[in-house]
Amino acid sequence: MSKLASNVKRVLVLAGVGNAAGTGAAVARRFAKEGYTVALLARQGKSLRHLEEEINASGGQAAAFPLLSYSRDDISSTWMSVREMFSMPEYSIRVAVFNAGQTVFKPFLEITPEEVQNSLEVSVSAAFAFSREAILSFKENSLEEPSGKRGTLLFTGATASLRGNTMTSLFAAGKFGARALSQSLAKEFGKDNIHVSNVIIDGVILTDRTRQMMGQRIEGFEDNSNIRINPESIADAFMYLTKQDRSAWTWELDLRPAHEKW
């Protein structure tokens, strides 16, 4: 039970990078700057490779692991590839972030059975599979001092994790499920010194898509930090959670801009 040896490289396993302009990419960049080796899991090959190249070109270390799907088998086999590439004693998987999601905003009666299946596979079933692999990896770790951790598992939540609304029946069902999973895991594996936390993002994140969409509706949206969330600020919060020591762990962190009407 000692401080992680200076020559051992910490590894972050991150699922979900989208188009490399939002939360997932910001988290990857932030942890890479902190010295973590970053394993990137996602379905979008082009954006995934672009982020990998960007991090490596900036002096960090990242490797892309394209997913064929978010099925349990694909996630498990991809985790196996991650472990093979970043194995002990040179590497130690210390943080895992589940940032994947399937966004469906539609009236309830217009949602198709296929959309239900696909959304719940990504938001819930994949979260189970990803968490299982993360916890199994953490259990192999020694206890790191002074934090008293074997690993940190983080989930990206949303306003819909806490309350449903019109057009969000399917999206909220998935986020509710992932939140319940994170709480259950926090209670079950805290005794193993594995920190599990859920981060509620209660507001609009500044991305390429929201710049275009919200910029047409709200004057000054991009420049006004009072009314939207910077993905880099979310990444800072994720890093903060990984550094908490065993005497004061956060299960759920709620992030929102200053002028959010909550």
N, C-alpha and C positions, 0 to 999 in steps of 0.2 A: 504494500500500500504506500505508494510514493508518487511524487510528481512525475508526470510523463517524461521519459528521457528526451533530452533536447534533440537527439538525432532521429526520433520517431516522428513521422509525419502524420498529423491529424487529417482525417478524411471526412468530408461532407458528402452524403449521398442525397441528391435533390431530385425529386420527381415533379415534372411539370415546369416548362420554361416558355410555353406559348410561342409568341413571335420574337422572343428575346428582348422585349421592351417593357416588361412589367415586373411584378413581384419576384417571380422565380429567377429571372436574370439578375435583378438587383441583389438578391440574396447570394447568388453564385459569385458575383463580383466582390461583394463585401467580404465573404469568407475567404476568397482567394487572396485578397489584400491582407487578411489577417494571417496568412500563411497556410491555410488549409489547402489540401488537394481536393479538387471538386469532381465528383462523378455525376454527370448529367444524364438523367433518364427522361425521355420524352418521345412523342410520336412524330413530331415535325422535324424531319431530317435536316432540311436546309437551315432553319433557324438554330437548331441544335448544334450543327457543325460551325455555324458562324460564331456562336457564343464560345464554343470550345477554342476556336482559333483566336478570338479576341482576348480571352483570358491568358492563353499561352503567350501571345505576342506582347502582352503587357507585363510579363515576368512571372505570372502565376502558373499553376499547374492544373489542367482540367482534361477530362476525357469524356467523350460523348458515347452514350450507350443507347442507340435508337431502340424504341419499343415497337414491336409489331402491333401490339394492343395492350390494354390495361387488364388483361385476363390474369388470373392467378399464376398460370403456368409461365406466361411471358415475363411477369414480374419476378418470379422465383428464379428462372433461368438467367435473367439479366443480373440479378443480385449475385448469382454464382460467378458471373463474368467479372463483376466488380470486385468480389473477394479474391479472385484469381489474379487480377491485375494489381490490387492494393492489399497485399497479404502481410501478415505479421512475419517477422518483427520490424520490418522497415516502415510499415504503415499501420495505423489503428483507426478504424471507423468509429468516430466519436459523436457525430451529429447526423441525423436523418431528417429531412424536411419533406412532408407530403403537401405539395402545392398544386397537385392535379385537380381538375374539375371539369364538369361538363355543364356548360351554361345553357339552360333552356328557359326562355321567358315567353310563355304562351298561355292563352286562356285554357283552363283545365280541360274543357270538352274538345279542344283541338289537339291535345297531346296524344301521340300515337303510342301503341305498345312498344314499338321499336325504340322510340325515344326514352321511354321509361327504362327499358332494359339497358340501353347504352349509358344513360345518365347514372343509374344506380351502380352499374359495373365500375365506372370510373370513380364516382364519389364515395361509394361505400365498400363494394367488394375489393376494389384495388387498394383502398386504404387498409383493409384487413390484411391483405397479402403483403403490402409494403411494410406495415407495422410488425408483422411476424418476423420478416427477414431482418429488420432493424434490431428488434429486441434480441433475437438469437445472436446477432453480431455483437451487440453490447455485452451480453452475458459472458462472452469470451474475454472481455477487457478486464484489466486490473483496475482497482479502485484508484482514481486519480485524486491526489491532494493538491491544494487545499479545498477544492470544490466538493470532494466526496462523491464524485459521479463516475459511472461506467459509460454513460452516454446520454444524449438528449434527443428526444423525438418531438418534432414540432409539426403542427397542422395549421394550414392557412384556412381560417374560417371567414365568415361574411355576416352581414346584418341578418341574412336569411338563416344563419345558424341558430338565431334566437327567436325570430318571429317570421311567420309566413305573411304573405300579402297577395293581392291580386297579381296574376301572371307569374307567381313564384312557387306554385304548388310542387313542381318537380324539383326545381333548384333547391328549395327549402328542405324537401324530404332528404335529399342527399347531404346537405350541410348539417341538418339535425343529426343524421346518422353518424357522420364523421365526428361531430362534437361529442355524442354519447360514447363513441368508441374511445376518444381521447381521454375522457373522464374516467372511464372504466380502466383503461390501461394505466393512468396515473395512480389510481388507487391500488391496482394489483402489483405494479412493478416498482413503486416507490421503495418498497422494502428491499429491493435488489439494487437500490441506488441508481435507478434509471429514471431520469426526469422526463416527463411527458407534459407538453403544454399546447394549448389551443389559442390561436391568435385571431380575434374577431376584427375584421377590417370593416368598420362601420362608416363607409363613405366612398366616394368615387376616387379611384386611383388614377394618377396622371400617366397615361400611356398614349401610344400613337392613335389608338382607336378612340379614346375618350377626348383627346385633343380635337379630333375632327368632329365627333358627335356633340360633345358638350360645348365646344368652342362656338358652334353655330347657335346655341341656345342661351349661353351665359357669357356676357361680355367680361373679358379679362380672366376667363377660367384658367388659362395656362399660367398666368403670372401671379394669380392670387392664391398664396399658400394657406389662406384662411378657410378656403372652401373646398379644397381637394387634398389628397394624400400623395406625398412623394413616395415612390417605390423604394428609394434609398433610405427613407426614414423607417419604413417597415423593416428593411434589412438590418438597420441599426437595432431595432427592437428585438429581432431574432437573435442577433449577436449577444445582446444584453441577457437574454434568457439562458443562453448556453453558459454564461459566466456566473450565474447565480450559484451560491453554495448551498449545501444540504440543509442549512438551518432556516432558509427562507426561499422556498421554491414557489413560483407562480404556476398555477394550473392554467388559468385563463387570463389573457391580456386583451384589453379592449382598446383599439386605436381608432381615433376619429379626428377630423380637422377641427380647428377652433370654432368654426361657425356652423358645425353640423347641428341640426335641430333635433336633438335626441330627447 
